[in-house]
Amino acid sequence: MKKIEAIIQPSKLEEVKQALIGIGVDGMTAIEVRGHGRQKGHKEIYRGHEYVVDLLPKLKLEIVVADSRVEEVVETLMRAARTGRIGDGKIFISHVEDAIRIRNADRGEAAL
C-alpha cells in the first residue's frame, strides 16, 4: 500500500475530489495547512501598513491506495489540481506498512 500526500490550492478541492470519486477512490483526508515553496508568499496592505504573507493557505490531501492504483491516482490528482501557475502544489508518495479498520479489525488492503 502507498500513502499519497498532495498539497493543492484550496480552490481546486472540489475538482480534485470529484475526479478521485470518478475513478473510485472512496476515502481521503483533507487538512487545511499553510506553507510556501518557490512562490515565497506575497505582500498585502491592511489599514495602510504593508505585510508580507509568506505562509499561504493550502490543502493537504492524504489518500492510501493499493500499490496497483498509485499511478492512476497520481495522474488524476495532477490533471485535476493543475492550473499551470506557480503554487499548484506537490505530491509525495510513501510506503504504508499496514492499515487496520477499527470497526471490524480488517487489515491491509481490506481495511481501505
BAVEX-76296 format. One line per field, with one value per residue (C-alpha): x, y, z; residue number from 1; residue in one letter. Coordinates in steps of 0.1 Angstrom, whole numbers. Layout:
c1 = [X_...]
c2 = [Y_...]
c3 = [Z_...]
resi = [NUM_...]
resn = [a_...]
***
This chain:
c1 = [0_11_1_-2_0_-9_-5_-30_-46_-78_-98_-91_-106_-140_-125_-99_-125_-149_-120_-110_-146_-148_-120_-134_-113_-136_-115_-93_-84_-83_-63_-60_-23_-1_32_52_76_91_64_76_43_32_27_-7_-17_-40_-50_-22_5_23_25_44_23_48_28_0_-32_-31_-49_-31_-49_-39_-50_-39_-43_-32_2_-15_-36_-8_-1_-38_-44_-13_-23_-58_-45_-22_-48_-75_-52_-31_-36_-3_9_34_20_0_15_34_26_45_43_54_51_24_33_-3_-38_-64_-101_-111_-147_-141_-103_-99_-62_-42_-60_-92_-92_-91]
c2 = [0_36_68_97_132_160_197_216_250_253_264_230_208_202_194_171_154_148_134_110_99_94_68_50_65_63_77_107_131_169_191_229_238_268_269_281_268_288_314_327_344_379_414_428_462_463_497_514_490_466_430_400_369_342_312_307_287_252_219_186_155_121_90_54_31_-3_-3_-11_22_47_59_62_83_105_112_121_144_162_166_179_202_217_254_258_286_286_273_244_221_188_151_128_90_68_32_22_-9_-18_-4_-15_-7_-1_-11_-48_-53_-57_-54_-44_-35_-49_-20_6]
c3 = [0_-6_10_-14_1_-22_-13_-35_-40_-18_-48_-65_-38_-54_-88_-73_-51_-80_-101_-74_-68_-106_-105_-75_-47_-17_12_17_44_37_61_59_60_53_35_6_-20_-48_-47_-13_-5_-13_2_13_26_57_71_54_65_43_55_40_38_35_45_20_26_10_14_22_9_23_4_10_-20_-32_-50_-83_-81_-74_-109_-118_-86_-92_-128_-117_-90_-113_-140_-116_-94_-122_-131_-148_-125_-97_-64_-79_-52_-48_-45_-21_-21_8_17_43_64_74_77_103_102_138_134_125_126_88_79_48_16_30_56_28]
resi = [1_2_3_4_5_6_7_8_9_10_11_12_13_14_15_16_17_18_19_20_21_22_23_24_25_26_27_28_29_30_31_32_33_34_35_36_37_38_39_40_41_42_43_44_45_46_47_48_49_50_51_52_53_54_55_56_57_58_59_60_61_62_63_64_65_66_67_68_69_70_71_72_73_74_75_76_77_78_79_80_81_82_83_84_85_86_87_88_89_90_91_92_93_94_95_96_97_98_99_100_101_102_103_104_105_106_107_108_109_110_111_112]
resn = [m_k_k_i_e_a_i_i_q_p_s_k_l_e_e_v_k_q_a_l_i_g_i_g_v_d_g_m_t_a_i_e_v_r_g_h_g_r_q_k_g_h_k_e_i_y_r_g_h_e_y_v_v_d_l_l_p_k_l_k_l_e_i_v_v_a_d_s_r_v_e_e_v_v_e_t_l_m_r_a_a_r_t_g_r_i_g_d_g_k_i_f_i_s_h_v_e_d_a_i_r_i_r_n_a_d_r_g_e_a_a_l]
***
